[in-house]
Amino acid sequence: YKAVVSTQSTGGRISTRSGVDSGISFFQYSQFMNLLNDIHDLEIALRMYQIAKKPVTQEEFQRAVKVCTGTPLDDKMVKLTFKIFDEDGDGHLGHEEFMKVMKNRIRSRGTVNVEIPPKSWRAFRKCVHERMMVAAI
């Protein structure tokens, strides 16, 4: 089974489910994205629930995140995660889709379908070179 991720379907889940708050803070976003540093540990933890045929509830997800990362995830971020990845609305995390999206995020680091103009690349290289020269002094 391969989960096919559709931004329309996940976006639709957010807008159609009740209790959607307005926005998140940068701290909440960065806290969630720090999961990427421990995504393999989190995958193992979530896989254990799948093997035991035990659903991953919000409380279980939050506990797994805390064990894997050492810090708790904000309640709002847990709720938002479930609004996005609870495929059938039963209150349980859609493990396959969640892991696919998070691993894809690691590979792309936000550069999916982004073209970098050649001049920008040269400017970036020049900046890096200059910084390395300063650091070498």
Order of alpha helices (4+ residues) and beta strands (2+ residues): alpha-alpha-alpha-alpha-alpha-alpha-alpha
